C-alpha cells in the first residue's frame, strides 16, 4: 500500500498504524489499545456450525492485555466441534493480529480479533476450519510453483420486515432498483461501511432480483460483493461480514438471512465464489487469446470435484431446493462465458481497449489503453450461505490444485463448455453430469472423493467423517421430490434453517 492508501483506508487501525493489516504485530495491537483507550477484547472464532463464537475479556492493564494476546485462552472444543471426545476436548484459541478491528456495536471501546485453534501440545488443531484452509493454500502454492489461488465472495441475502404499502418493487424484479423501491439500501450501505472499517475489501453492493410479500411480511434480496484477495483473508472477511450484517439487522429490527431458499418460485440466495490465480502480481487466467491453460486447468479441477464440493458449499436440505432449473442456479456440471445457466461462469472481462469506453461517454477525456487483466475472474455459482466458508474455500483450493495434476485437464475443461442456455437445449443438457439433489447424495460423492481432499493431510479424516455424518443425518434423499412445490411445507423447512451458516 502507498502512504496515501494507508492514510485514507476505511479501517481506522490501518490509518493509525500506517501499515496494512497483514503486517500488524502484537506491539501494534498494544499501541492501539493505549491510543484508542480500549477497555475490552473480544476473541472470535469459527466453529463447526460456520458461525463466529465469542470470548470477552475486560482489560485490566497493558500487561494483562499483553498476556492475553500472547497466551490466548482455553475453550471447550467438544462444544464447538462435535467430532471431539468430551474427555479430551480442551483447545487453545490464539488471536491472529492481522484480523484486529474495532467493534462497531460495543458501547465501550472494544477490539475484536479472529482466532486460530491449537491442541494440548501447542500444535495447530487438525480439524479447525481455518487451519484446513491454510494447509490447502500452502499445498496449492507448492504444487504450482508459487502461484496463489485468490478468491472473493458474493453475499446474497434477504432482509425480512413488516410489509409496507408504498413504492413496492415488482415481484422478482428487484435487480439494482434504487430507493424508495429498495427499502433496505440504507441498511446495506451502513453494513458496507462497517465491514470496510473491519478490513473487508468491498467491490460494491446492490439490490437483487428477489422481492416479494407474504402475509404481513416483505422480503427483499440484496447483495454485497468483495474484491479478490488471498484465501485466508477472503474467508475472514466473509465470516465477519455475515456476523456484522446479522447484528446490524437485529438493531434495525429486521431479520437478515443467508438461507439458500426462501419459498417456492422465488429467487434463492447463493454465495458465488470468484477465483483468480496470480503469480508475482500477474493474473494467470489471462492468455494471449483469451483464457490461459492455467485457467482451464483450474476449471478442470473444480469441474471434476463439483459434486463433492457441495458437501462444503451446500450443507442443509434447503440448499438443494435452490439448485433447480430456471432459477439462475446451476444443476449440471459445465462452464460457459457470461452464461448464468452454467455451474462455472467466466464473467465479462475488460480488454486493453476498454478504457476507450470512458472517452466515448466523456468527450473531454483522452482515450486510454489500460491493462485491466487483473479484473478477470472465474465464478463458481454452486455454493450458498449455508457453507462453512473456510472449509468451502479449502475444498475449492484442493479441487483447483487437482486440475494441475490431471494429465488431460485442458481437454477435460473444453469438453464441458456450453455456449447456450442448457435448459433450452435438451441435447446439451443430456450430455452433462448432474449435481447432487440432496445432502445424502452430496455425502455419497464426498465419500467417493475423500482421498483427494485428505491427500497431504489437508482435510483430516475425522473431519470428513464428521461432515459425512452431519449430511446423512438430514435423511433427505427424497425430500425435494416429496415436498415438490408445496409452498407451506417449503416455508416450514426454510424456517428450520433460516439462520444457517
DRENDO-1510 file (C-alpha; in Angstrom, 1 decimal, always signed):
<recs>
REC; n; res; u; v; w
REC; 1; UNK; +0.0; +0.0; +0.0 .
REC; 2; UNK; +1.1; +3.6; -0.7 .
REC; 3; UNK; +1.1; +6.2; +2.1 .
REC; 4; UNK; -2.0; +7.7; +0.5 .
REC; 5; UNK; -3.8; +4.4; +0.5 .
REC; 6; UNK; -2.9; +3.8; +4.2 .
REC; 7; UNK; -4.0; +7.3; +5.2 .
REC; 8; UNK; -7.4; +7.1; +3.6 .
REC; 9; UNK; -8.0; +3.4; +4.4 .
REC; 10; UNK; -11.5; +2.8; +5.8 .
REC; 11; UNK; -10.1; +0.7; +8.6 .
REC; 12; UNK; -9.0; +3.3; +11.3 .
REC; 13; UNK; -6.4; +0.9; +12.7 .
REC; 14; UNK; -4.7; +0.8; +9.3 .
REC; 15; UNK; -4.8; +4.6; +9.1 .
REC; 16; UNK; -3.4; +5.0; +12.6 .
REC; 17; UNK; -0.6; +2.4; +12.4 .
REC; 18; UNK; +0.2; +3.3; +8.8 .
REC; 19; UNK; +0.6; -0.3; +7.7 .
REC; 20; UNK; -1.6; -2.9; +6.1 .
REC; 21; UNK; -3.5; -5.4; +8.4 .
REC; 22; UNK; -1.3; -8.2; +7.2 .
REC; 23; UNK; +1.7; -6.5; +8.9 .
REC; 24; UNK; +0.0; -6.0; +12.3 .
REC; 25; UNK; +2.1; -7.2; +15.3 .
REC; 26; UNK; +1.4; -7.6; +19.0 .
REC; 27; UNK; +3.2; -4.3; +19.6 .
REC; 28; UNK; +0.8; -2.7; +17.2 .
REC; 29; UNK; -2.2; -4.1; +19.0 .
REC; 30; UNK; -0.9; -2.9; +22.3 .
REC; 31; UNK; -0.3; +0.5; +20.8 .
REC; 32; UNK; -3.9; +0.5; +19.5 .
REC; 33; UNK; -5.2; -0.5; +22.9 .
REC; 34; UNK; -3.5; +2.5; +24.5 .
REC; 35; UNK; -4.3; +5.1; +21.8 .
REC; 36; UNK; -8.0; +4.2; +21.4 .
REC; 37; UNK; -8.4; +3.6; +25.2 .
REC; 38; UNK; -9.7; +0.1; +24.5 .
REC; 39; UNK; -11.5; -1.4; +27.6 .
REC; 40; UNK; -12.4; -4.9; +26.2 .
REC; 41; UNK; -11.0; -7.5; +23.9 .
REC; 42; UNK; -13.2; -10.0; +22.0 .
REC; 43; UNK; -11.8; -13.2; +20.7 .
REC; 44; UNK; -13.9; -14.6; +17.9 .
REC; 45; UNK; -13.5; -18.0; +16.2 .
REC; 46; UNK; -15.2; -20.2; +13.7 .
REC; 47; UNK; -16.8; -23.4; +15.0 .
REC; 48; UNK; -18.3; -26.3; +13.2 .
REC; 49; UNK; -21.6; -24.6; +12.6 .
REC; 50; UNK; -20.0; -21.9; +10.4 .
REC; 51; UNK; -20.7; -19.1; +12.8 .
REC; 52; UNK; -18.4; -16.9; +14.8 .
REC; 53; UNK; -18.3; -17.6; +18.6 .
REC; 54; UNK; -17.1; -15.1; +21.1 .
REC; 55; UNK; -15.0; -14.8; +24.3 .
REC; 56; UNK; -14.9; -11.5; +26.1 .
REC; 57; UNK; -12.1; -10.0; +28.2 .
REC; 58; UNK; -12.0; -6.9; +30.3 .
REC; 59; UNK; -8.6; -5.3; +30.1 .
REC; 60; UNK; -7.0; -4.9; +33.5 .
REC; 61; UNK; -3.8; -3.3; +32.3 .
REC; 62; UNK; -1.5; -3.2; +29.3 .
REC; 63; UNK; +0.5; -6.1; +30.9 .
REC; 64; UNK; -2.8; -8.1; +31.2 .
REC; 65; UNK; -3.6; -7.3; +27.5 .
REC; 66; UNK; -0.1; -8.4; +26.6 .
REC; 67; UNK; -0.6; -11.7; +28.4 .
REC; 68; UNK; -4.0; -12.4; +26.8 .
REC; 69; UNK; -2.7; -11.7; +23.3 .
REC; 70; UNK; +0.4; -13.9; +23.9 .
REC; 71; UNK; -1.1; -16.9; +25.6 .
REC; 72; UNK; -4.7; -16.9; +24.3 .
REC; 73; UNK; -7.2; -18.8; +26.3 .
REC; 74; UNK; -8.7; -22.3; +26.8 .
REC; 75; UNK; -12.0; -23.3; +25.3 .
REC; 76; UNK; -14.2; -26.5; +25.3 .
REC; 77; UNK; -13.6; -27.9; +21.9 .
REC; 78; UNK; -16.3; -30.6; +22.3 .
REC; 79; UNK; -18.9; -27.8; +22.4 .
REC; 80; UNK; -17.5; -26.3; +19.2 .
REC; 81; UNK; -16.7; -29.4; +17.2 .
REC; 82; UNK; -18.9; -32.5; +17.6 .
REC; 83; UNK; -16.1; -34.8; +16.4 .
REC; 84; UNK; -14.0; -34.2; +19.6 .
REC; 85; UNK; -14.4; -36.5; +22.6 .
REC; 86; UNK; -15.5; -34.6; +25.7 .
REC; 87; UNK; -12.9; -36.4; +27.7 .
REC; 88; UNK; -10.0; -34.8; +25.8 .
REC; 89; UNK; -11.6; -31.6; +24.5 .
REC; 90; UNK; -9.6; -28.6; +25.7 .
REC; 91; UNK; -8.3; -26.4; +22.9 .
REC; 92; UNK; -6.4; -23.1; +22.9 .
REC; 93; UNK; -7.6; -20.1; +20.9 .
REC; 94; UNK; -4.8; -17.8; +19.8 .
REC; 95; UNK; -5.6; -14.4; +18.2 .
REC; 96; UNK; -4.4; -13.6; +14.7 .
REC; 97; UNK; -3.2; -10.0; +15.0 .
REC; 98; UNK; -3.8; -9.3; +11.3 .
REC; 99; UNK; -7.6; -9.6; +11.8 .
REC; 100; UNK; -7.9; -6.9; +14.5 .
REC; 101; UNK; -10.8; -4.4; +14.2 .
REC; 102; UNK; -12.8; -2.0; +16.3 .
REC; 103; UNK; -16.1; -3.5; +17.4 .
REC; 104; UNK; -18.8; -1.1; +15.9 .
REC; 105; UNK; -21.6; -2.3; +18.1 .
REC; 106; UNK; -20.0; -2.2; +21.6 .
REC; 107; UNK; -20.9; +0.7; +23.9 .
REC; 108; UNK; -17.4; +0.7; +25.4 .
REC; 109; UNK; -14.2; +0.8; +23.2 .
REC; 110; UNK; -13.6; -2.8; +22.2 .
REC; 111; UNK; -11.1; -4.5; +20.0 .
REC; 112; UNK; -12.0; -7.8; +18.2 .
REC; 113; UNK; -9.7; -10.4; +16.8 .
REC; 114; UNK; -10.2; -13.7; +15.0 .
REC; 115; UNK; -8.5; -16.7; +16.5 .
REC; 116; UNK; -6.9; -20.0; +15.5 .
REC; 117; UNK; -7.2; -23.3; +17.4 .
REC; 118; UNK; -4.3; -25.2; +18.9 .
REC; 119; UNK; -4.3; -28.6; +20.6 .
REC; 120; UNK; -2.9; -29.5; +24.1 .
REC; 121; UNK; +0.6; -29.9; +22.6 .
REC; 122; UNK; +0.6; -26.4; +21.2 .
REC; 123; UNK; +0.2; -27.6; +17.6 .
REC; 124; UNK; -2.5; -26.3; +15.1 .
REC; 125; UNK; -5.7; -28.2; +15.6 .
REC; 126; UNK; -6.0; -30.5; +12.6 .
REC; 127; UNK; -9.8; -30.3; +12.4 .
REC; 128; UNK; -10.0; -26.5; +12.6 .
REC; 129; UNK; -11.6; -24.9; +9.5 .
REC; 130; UNK; -9.1; -22.0; +9.3 .
REC; 131; UNK; -6.2; -24.4; +9.6 .
REC; 132; UNK; -7.7; -26.7; +6.9 .
REC; 133; UNK; -7.8; -23.7; +4.6 .
REC; 134; UNK; -4.2; -22.7; +5.5 .
REC; 135; UNK; -3.0; -26.2; +4.6 .
REC; 136; UNK; -4.9; -26.1; +1.3 .
REC; 137; UNK; -3.4; -22.8; +0.3 .
REC; 138; UNK; +0.2; -23.9; +1.1 .
REC; 139; UNK; -0.3; -27.1; -0.9 .
REC; 140; UNK; -1.6; -25.2; -3.9 .
REC; 141; UNK; +1.5; -22.9; -3.9 .
REC; 142; UNK; +3.8; -25.8; -3.7 .
REC; 143; UNK; +2.1; -27.7; -6.5 .
REC; 144; UNK; +2.0; -24.8; -8.9 .
REC; 145; UNK; +5.5; -23.4; -8.4 .
REC; 146; UNK; +4.5; -20.4; -6.2 .
REC; 147; UNK; +1.1; -19.4; -7.6 .
REC; 148; UNK; -1.6; -18.1; -5.3 .
REC; 149; UNK; -5.2; -19.1; -5.5 .
REC; 150; UNK; -7.2; -16.0; -4.8 .
REC; 151; UNK; -11.0; -15.6; -4.3 .
REC; 152; UNK; -13.8; -13.3; -3.4 .
REC; 153; UNK; -17.4; -14.0; -2.4 .
REC; 154; UNK; -20.8; -12.6; -3.3 .
REC; 155; UNK; -23.1; -12.4; -0.2 .
REC; 156; UNK; -26.7; -12.6; -1.3 .
REC; 157; UNK; -29.2; -12.2; +1.5 .
REC; 158; UNK; -32.8; -11.4; +2.2 .
REC; 159; UNK; -34.0; -8.7; +4.6 .
REC; 160; UNK; -37.4; -9.6; +6.1 .
REC; 161; UNK; -39.5; -6.9; +7.8 .
REC; 162; UNK; -43.2; -5.8; +8.2 .
REC; 163; UNK; -44.8; -5.1; +4.9 .
REC; 164; UNK; -45.1; -1.5; +3.6 .
REC; 165; UNK; -47.6; -0.3; +1.1 .
REC; 166; UNK; -45.8; +2.4; -0.8 .
REC; 167; UNK; -43.3; +2.0; -3.6 .
REC; 168; UNK; -43.1; -1.7; -3.6 .
REC; 169; UNK; -40.8; -3.2; -6.2 .
REC; 170; UNK; -42.3; -5.5; -8.8 .
REC; 171; UNK; -42.3; -9.1; -7.6 .
REC; 172; UNK; -39.0; -10.8; -8.7 .
REC; 173; UNK; -37.8; -7.6; -10.5 .
REC; 174; UNK; -35.7; -6.0; -7.7 .
REC; 175; UNK; -32.4; -6.1; -9.6 .
REC; 176; UNK; -30.4; -2.9; -8.9 .
REC; 177; UNK; -33.5; -0.9; -8.1 .
REC; 178; UNK; -33.0; +2.3; -6.0 .
REC; 179; UNK; -34.8; +3.8; -3.0 .
REC; 180; UNK; -37.7; +4.1; -2.3 .
REC; 181; UNK; -38.3; +0.8; -4.2 .
REC; 182; UNK; -35.3; -0.7; -2.5 .
REC; 183; UNK; -36.4; -0.5; +1.2 .
REC; 184; UNK; -33.1; -1.5; +2.7 .
REC; 185; UNK; -30.5; +0.4; +0.7 .
REC; 186; UNK; -29.6; +2.4; +3.9 .
REC; 187; UNK; -29.1; -0.8; +5.8 .
REC; 188; UNK; -26.9; -2.2; +3.0 .
REC; 189; UNK; -24.7; +0.9; +2.8 .
REC; 190; UNK; -24.3; +1.1; +6.6 .
REC; 191; UNK; -23.3; -2.6; +6.7 .
REC; 192; UNK; -20.8; -2.0; +3.9 .
REC; 193; UNK; -19.1; +0.9; +5.8 .
REC; 194; UNK; -18.9; -1.3; +8.9 .
REC; 195; UNK; -17.4; -4.2; +7.0 .
REC; 196; UNK; -14.9; -2.0; +5.3 .
REC; 197; UNK; -13.8; -0.5; +8.6 .
REC; 198; UNK; -13.1; -4.0; +9.8 .
REC; 199; UNK; -10.8; -4.7; +6.8 .
REC; 200; UNK; -13.3; -6.0; +4.3 .
REC; 201; UNK; -12.3; -5.2; +0.8 .
REC; 202; UNK; -15.7; -4.5; -0.8 .
REC; 203; UNK; -16.3; -4.2; -4.5 .
REC; 204; UNK; -19.9; -3.0; -4.4 .
REC; 205; UNK; -23.4; -3.6; -3.1 .
REC; 206; UNK; -26.8; -3.6; -4.8 .
REC; 207; UNK; -30.4; -4.9; -4.6 .
REC; 208; UNK; -31.0; -8.2; -6.2 .
REC; 209; UNK; -33.9; -9.9; -8.1 .
REC; 210; UNK; -35.8; -11.3; -5.2 .
REC; 211; UNK; -38.6; -9.1; -3.9 .
REC; 212; UNK; -42.0; -10.3; -2.7 .
REC; 213; UNK; -44.5; -10.2; +0.1 .
REC; 214; UNK; -46.0; -13.0; +2.1 .
REC; 215; UNK; -48.7; -12.3; +4.7 .
REC; 216; UNK; -47.7; -9.3; +6.8 .
REC; 217; UNK; -44.0; -9.5; +5.7 .
REC; 218; UNK; -42.0; -8.2; +2.9 .
REC; 219; UNK; -38.8; -10.0; +1.6 .
REC; 220; UNK; -36.1; -8.0; -0.2 .
REC; 221; UNK; -33.0; -9.5; -1.6 .
REC; 222; UNK; -29.7; -7.6; -1.7 .
REC; 223; UNK; -26.0; -8.4; -2.3 .
REC; 224; UNK; -22.6; -7.3; -1.1 .
REC; 225; UNK; -19.7; -8.4; -3.3 .
REC; 226; UNK; -16.0; -8.4; -2.3 .
REC; 227; UNK; -12.7; -7.9; -4.2 .
REC; 228; UNK; -10.4; -10.9; -4.9 .
REC; 229; UNK; -7.7; -11.4; -2.3 .
REC; 230; UNK; -5.7; -14.1; -0.5 .
REC; 231; UNK; -7.7; -17.2; +0.6 .
REC; 232; UNK; -7.5; -16.8; +4.3 .
REC; 233; UNK; -8.2; -13.0; +4.2 .
REC; 234; UNK; -11.2; -13.6; +1.9 .
REC; 235; UNK; -12.6; -16.2; +4.4 .
REC; 236; UNK; -12.1; -13.9; +7.3 .
REC; 237; UNK; -13.9; -11.0; +5.6 .
REC; 238; UNK; -16.9; -13.1; +4.7 .
REC; 239; UNK; -17.5; -14.5; +8.2 .
REC; 240; UNK; -17.0; -11.1; +9.8 .
REC; 241; UNK; -19.4; -9.6; +7.2 .
REC; 242; UNK; -22.1; -12.2; +8.0 .
REC; 243; UNK; -21.8; -11.6; +11.7 .
REC; 244; UNK; -22.0; -7.8; +11.3 .
REC; 245; UNK; -25.0; -7.9; +9.0 .
REC; 246; UNK; -27.0; -10.1; +11.3 .
REC; 247; UNK; -26.1; -7.9; +14.3 .
REC; 248; UNK; -26.9; -4.7; +12.4 .
REC; 249; UNK; -30.2; -6.3; +11.2 .
REC; 250; UNK; -31.1; -7.1; +14.9 .
REC; 251; UNK; -30.6; -3.4; +15.8 .
REC; 252; UNK; -32.7; -2.3; +12.8 .
REC; 253; UNK; -35.5; -4.7; +13.9 .
REC; 254; UNK; -35.3; -6.8; +10.7 .
REC; 255; UNK; -34.2; -10.3; +10.0 .
REC; 256; UNK; -31.2; -10.9; +7.8 .
REC; 257; UNK; -30.9; -14.4; +6.3 .
REC; 258; UNK; -28.4; -16.0; +4.0 .
REC; 259; UNK; -30.7; -19.1; +3.6 .
REC; 260; UNK; -30.3; -20.6; +0.2 .
REC; 261; UNK; -34.1; -20.8; -0.4 .
REC; 262; UNK; -36.9; -18.7; +0.9 .
REC; 263; UNK; -40.0; -20.1; -0.8 .
REC; 264; UNK; -41.3; -21.8; -4.0 .
REC; 265; UNK; -40.8; -19.9; -7.2 .
REC; 266; UNK; -38.7; -17.0; -5.8 .
REC; 267; UNK; -35.0; -16.3; -6.3 .
REC; 268; UNK; -32.8; -18.2; -3.9 .
REC; 269; UNK; -29.6; -16.8; -2.4 .
REC; 270; UNK; -26.2; -18.1; -3.4 .
REC; 271; UNK; -22.7; -17.3; -2.2 .
REC; 272; UNK; -21.0; -17.3; -5.6 .
REC; 273; UNK; -17.2; -17.6; -5.3 .
REC; 274; UNK; -15.0; -15.8; -7.9 .
REC; 275; UNK; -11.5; -17.2; -8.3 .
REC; 276; UNK; -8.2; -15.9; -9.7 .
REC; 277; UNK; -4.7; -17.4; -9.9 .
REC; 278; UNK; -1.9; -14.9; -9.6 .
REC; 279; UNK; +1.9; -15.0; -9.6 .
REC; 280; UNK; +4.1; -12.0; -9.0 .
REC; 281; UNK; +1.1; -9.7; -9.3 .
REC; 282; UNK; +0.0; -11.1; -12.7 .
REC; 283; UNK; -3.4; -12.7; -13.3 .
REC; 284; UNK; -2.5; -16.1; -14.7 .
REC; 285; UNK; -6.1; -16.7; -16.0 .
REC; 286; UNK; -5.4; -14.3; -19.0 .
REC; 287; UNK; -3.7; -15.7; -22.1 .
REC; 288; UNK; -2.8; -14.2; -25.4 .
REC; 289; UNK; -6.1; -15.1; -27.0 .
REC; 290; UNK; -8.4; -15.4; -24.0 .
REC; 291; UNK; -8.3; -17.9; -21.1 .
REC; 292; UNK; -4.9; -19.4; -20.4 .
REC; 293; UNK; -4.1; -23.0; -19.8 .
REC; 294; UNK; -3.8; -22.1; -16.1 .
REC; 295; UNK; -7.5; -21.0; -16.2 .
REC; 296; UNK; -8.5; -24.2; -18.0 .
REC; 297; UNK; -6.7; -26.4; -15.6 .
REC; 298; UNK; -8.2; -24.6; -12.6 .
REC; 299; UNK; -11.7; -25.1; -14.0 .
REC; 300; UNK; -11.0; -28.7; -14.9 .
REC; 301; UNK; -10.1; -29.4; -11.3 .
REC; 302; UNK; -13.2; -27.7; -9.9 .
REC; 303; UNK; -15.5; -29.4; -12.5 .
REC; 304; UNK; -14.0; -32.8; -11.7 .
REC; 305; UNK; -14.9; -32.4; -8.0 .
REC; 306; UNK; -18.0; -30.3; -8.4 .
REC; 307; UNK; -20.4; -32.9; -7.0 .
REC; 308; UNK; -18.4; -33.5; -3.8 .
REC; 309; UNK; -17.7; -29.7; -3.3 .
REC; 310; UNK; -21.4; -29.4; -2.5 .
REC; 311; UNK; -20.6; -31.2; +0.8 .
REC; 312; UNK; -18.8; -28.0; +1.9 .
REC; 313; UNK; -20.8; -25.3; +0.0 .
REC; 314; UNK; -24.4; -26.6; +0.2 .
REC; 315; UNK; -24.8; -28.1; +3.7 .
REC; 316; UNK; -28.5; -28.3; +4.5 .
REC; 317; UNK; -31.6; -29.7; +2.7 .
REC; 318; UNK; -32.8; -26.2; +1.6 .
REC; 319; UNK; -29.6; -25.8; -0.4 .
REC; 320; UNK; -31.0; -28.3; -2.9 .
REC; 321; UNK; -34.3; -26.5; -3.3 .
REC; 322; UNK; -32.2; -23.7; -4.8 .
REC; 323; UNK; -30.3; -25.9; -7.3 .
REC; 324; UNK; -33.2; -26.4; -9.6 .
REC; 325; UNK; -33.8; -25.4; -13.3 .
REC; 326; UNK; -34.8; -21.9; -14.5 .
REC; 327; UNK; -33.8; -20.1; -11.2 .
REC; 328; UNK; -30.4; -18.9; -12.4 .
REC; 329; UNK; -28.9; -21.6; -10.2 .
REC; 330; UNK; -26.8; -24.5; -11.5 .
REC; 331; UNK; -28.0; -28.0; -11.9 .
REC; 332; UNK; -25.4; -29.5; -14.2 .
REC; 333; UNK; -21.6; -29.6; -14.3 .
REC; 334; UNK; -20.4; -27.3; -17.1 .
REC; 335; UNK; -18.9; -23.9; -17.7 .
REC; 336; UNK; -19.6; -21.0; -20.1 .
REC; 337; UNK; -18.8; -17.4; -21.0 .
REC; 338; UNK; -21.2; -15.0; -19.3 .
REC; 339; UNK; -23.7; -17.9; -19.0 .
REC; 340; UNK; -25.8; -17.9; -15.9 .
REC; 341; UNK; -27.2; -21.3; -16.6 .
REC; 342; UNK; -23.7; -22.8; -16.2 .
REC; 343; UNK; -22.2; -24.0; -13.0 .
REC; 344; UNK; -18.9; -22.2; -13.7 .
REC; 345; UNK; -19.2; -18.8; -15.4 .
REC; 346; UNK; -16.5; -16.7; -17.0 .
REC; 347; UNK; -17.8; -13.2; -16.4 .
REC; 348; UNK; -17.4; -10.3; -18.9 .
REC; 349; UNK; -13.8; -9.1; -18.8 .
REC; 350; UNK; -12.1; -5.9; -19.9 .
REC; 351; UNK; -9.7; -5.8; -22.8 .
REC; 352; UNK; -6.9; -3.3; -23.3 .
REC; 353; UNK; -9.2; -1.0; -25.3 .
REC; 354; UNK; -11.8; -0.9; -22.6 .
REC; 355; UNK; -10.6; +2.5; -21.4 .
REC; 356; UNK; -11.9; +3.9; -24.7 .
REC; 357; UNK; -15.5; +3.5; -23.3 .
REC; 358; UNK; -14.8; +6.2; -20.8 .
REC; 359; UNK; -13.7; +8.6; -23.6 .
REC; 360; UNK; -16.9; +7.8; -25.5 .
REC; 361; UNK; -19.2; +9.0; -22.7 .
REC; 362; UNK; -16.8; +11.7; -21.5 .
REC; 363; UNK; -15.5; +13.5; -24.7 .
REC; 364; UNK; -13.2; +15.7; -22.6 .
REC; 365; UNK; -11.1; +12.6; -21.7 .
REC; 366; UNK; -8.4; +11.1; -23.8 .
REC; 367; UNK; -8.6; +7.5; -24.9 .
REC; 368; UNK; -6.5; +5.2; -22.8 .
REC; 369; UNK; -5.1; +1.7; -23.4 .
REC; 370; UNK; -5.2; +0.3; -19.8 .
REC; 371; UNK; -4.4; -3.2; -18.8 .
REC; 372; UNK; -7.5; -4.5; -16.9 .
REC; 373; UNK; -6.5; -8.1; -16.9 .
REC; 374; UNK; -6.4; -8.2; -13.1 .
REC; 375; UNK; -10.2; -7.9; -13.1 .
REC; 376; UNK; -10.8; -11.2; -14.9 .
REC; 377; UNK; -12.2; -13.9; -12.7 .
REC; 378; UNK; -13.9; -17.3; -13.0 .
REC; 379; UNK; -17.1; -17.8; -10.9 .
REC; 380; UNK; -18.4; -20.9; -9.2 .
REC; 381; UNK; -22.1; -20.5; -8.8 .
REC; 382; UNK; -23.0; -23.5; -6.7 .
REC; 383; UNK; -22.2; -22.5; -3.1 .
REC; 384; UNK; -24.7; -20.8; -0.8 .
REC; 385; UNK; -24.8; -19.2; +2.7 .
REC; 386; UNK; -25.0; -22.5; +4.5 .
REC; 387; UNK; -21.3; -23.1; +3.8 .
REC; 388; UNK; -18.6; -23.1; +6.4 .
REC; 389; UNK; -16.6; -20.6; +4.4 .
REC; 390; UNK; -13.1; -21.9; +5.4 .
REC; 391; UNK; -14.0; -25.5; +4.5 .
REC; 392; UNK; -15.6; -24.4; +1.2 .
REC; 393; UNK; -12.6; -22.4; +0.1 .
REC; 394; UNK; -10.3; -25.2; +1.3 .
REC; 395; UNK; -12.3; -27.7; -0.8 .
REC; 396; UNK; -12.2; -25.4; -3.9 .
REC; 397; UNK; -8.4; -24.9; -3.5 .
REC; 398; UNK; -7.9; -28.7; -3.3 .
REC; 399; UNK; -10.0; -29.0; -6.5 .
REC; 400; UNK; -8.1; -26.3; -8.3 .
REC; 401; UNK; -4.8; -28.0; -7.4 .
REC; 402; UNK; -6.1; -31.2; -8.8 .
REC; 403; UNK; -6.5; -29.6; -12.1 .
REC; 404; UNK; -2.8; -29.0; -12.3 .
REC; 405; UNK; -2.2; -32.7; -11.6 .
REC; 406; UNK; -4.7; -34.0; -14.3 .
REC; 407; UNK; -2.9; -35.1; -17.5 .
REC; 408; UNK; -5.9; -34.2; -19.7 .
REC; 409; UNK; -7.1; -31.1; -17.7 .
REC; 410; UNK; -7.3; -28.6; -20.6 .
REC; 411; UNK; -9.3; -31.0; -22.8 .
REC; 412; UNK; -11.4; -32.1; -19.8 .
REC; 413; UNK; -12.5; -28.4; -19.4 .
REC; 414; UNK; -13.1; -27.9; -23.1 .
REC; 415; UNK; -15.4; -31.0; -23.2 .
REC; 416; UNK; -17.7; -29.3; -20.6 .
REC; 417; UNK; -18.0; -26.0; -22.3 .
REC; 418; UNK; -21.5; -24.7; -23.1 .
REC; 419; UNK; -22.5; -21.7; -25.2 .
REC; 420; UNK; -26.3; -21.8; -24.8 .
REC; 421; UNK; -28.9; -21.8; -22.0 .
REC; 422; UNK; -28.7; -25.5; -21.2 .
REC; 423; UNK; -32.3; -25.7; -20.1 .
REC; 424; UNK; -33.5; -24.8; -23.6 .
REC; 425; UNK; -31.3; -27.4; -25.3 .
REC; 426; UNK; -32.0; -30.9; -24.3 .
REC; 427; UNK; -29.2; -32.3; -26.5 .
REC; 428; UNK; -26.7; -30.3; -24.5 .
REC; 429; UNK; -28.3; -30.9; -21.1 .
REC; 430; UNK; -28.4; -34.7; -21.6 .
REC; 431; UNK; -24.6; -35.0; -22.0 .
REC; 432; UNK; -23.8; -33.1; -18.8 .
REC; 433; UNK; -23.3; -34.7; -15.4 .
REC; 434; UNK; -25.9; -33.6; -12.8 .
REC; 435; UNK; -25.2; -32.0; -9.4 .
REC; 436; UNK; -26.5; -33.9; -6.3 .
REC; 437; UNK; -30.1; -33.2; -5.3 .
REC; 438; UNK; -29.8; -33.7; -1.5 .
REC; 439; UNK; -27.4; -33.7; +1.4 .
REC; 440; UNK; -27.4; -37.5; +1.2 .
REC; 441; UNK; -26.4; -37.6; -2.4 .
REC; 442; UNK; -23.7; -35.0; -1.7 .
REC; 443; UNK; -22.4; -37.2; +1.1 .
REC; 444; UNK; -22.1; -40.1; -1.3 .
REC; 445; UNK; -19.9; -38.0; -3.6 .
REC; 446; UNK; -17.7; -36.8; -0.7 .
REC; 447; UNK; -17.3; -40.4; +0.3 .
REC; 448; UNK; -16.2; -41.3; -3.2 .
REC; 449; UNK; -13.7; -38.4; -3.5 .
REC; 450; UNK; -12.5; -38.2; +0.1 .
REC; 451; UNK; -9.0; -39.4; -0.7 .
REC; 452; UNK; -8.4; -36.3; -2.9 .
REC; 453; UNK; -9.4; -34.0; +0.0 .
REC; 454; UNK; -7.4; -36.0; +2.5 .
REC; 455; UNK; -4.3; -36.0; +0.4 .
REC; 456; UNK; -1.2; -34.5; +2.2 .
REC; 457; UNK; -3.2; -34.2; +5.3 .
REC; 458; UNK; -5.3; -31.2; +4.2 .
REC; 459; UNK; -8.7; -32.5; +5.3 .
REC; 460; UNK; -8.3; -34.6; +8.4 .
REC; 461; UNK; -10.1; -38.0; +8.1 .
REC; 462; UNK; -12.0; -37.3; +11.3 .
REC; 463; UNK; -13.3; -34.0; +9.9 .
REC; 464; UNK; -14.5; -35.7; +6.7 .
REC; 465; UNK; -16.2; -38.4; +8.8 .
REC; 466; UNK; -18.0; -35.7; +10.8 .
REC; 467; UNK; -19.2; -33.9; +7.7 .
REC; 468; UNK; -20.5; -37.2; +6.2 .
REC; 469; UNK; -22.4; -37.9; +9.5 .
REC; 470; UNK; -24.0; -34.5; +9.5 .
REC; 471; UNK; -25.1; -34.6; +5.9 .
REC; 472; UNK; -26.6; -38.1; +6.2 .
REC; 473; UNK; -28.4; -37.2; +9.4 .
REC; 474; UNK; -30.8; -35.0; +7.4 .
REC; 475; UNK; -32.2; -38.1; +5.8 .
REC; 476; UNK; -33.2; -36.0; +2.8 .
REC; 477; UNK; -32.6; -38.3; -0.2 .
REC; 478; UNK; -36.1; -38.0; -1.5 .
REC; 479; UNK; -37.1; -34.8; +0.3 .
REC; 480; UNK; -37.1; -32.5; -2.7 .
REC; 481; UNK; -39.4; -34.9; -4.6 .
REC; 482; UNK; -41.6; -35.5; -1.5 .
REC; 483; UNK; -42.3; -31.7; -0.9 .
REC; 484; UNK; -42.4; -30.8; -4.6 .
REC; 485; UNK; -43.9; -27.3; -5.0 .
REC; 486; UNK; -45.8; -27.3; -1.7 .
REC; 487; UNK; -45.2; -23.7; -0.5 .
REC; 488; UNK; -46.3; -24.3; +3.1 .
REC; 489; UNK; -44.0; -27.3; +3.6 .
REC; 490; UNK; -41.2; -25.4; +1.9 .
REC; 491; UNK; -41.7; -22.4; +4.3 .
REC; 492; UNK; -41.6; -24.8; +7.3 .
REC; 493; UNK; -38.3; -26.2; +6.1 .
REC; 494; UNK; -36.9; -22.8; +5.4 .
REC; 495; UNK; -37.8; -21.6; +8.9 .
REC; 496; UNK; -35.8; -24.6; +10.3 .
REC; 497; UNK; -32.6; -23.4; +8.5 .
REC; 498; UNK; -33.3; -19.6; +8.3 .
REC; 499; UNK; -30.1; -18.8; +10.2 .
REC; 500; UNK; -27.8; -21.3; +8.6 .
REC; 501; UNK; -24.0; -20.6; +8.2 .
</recs>
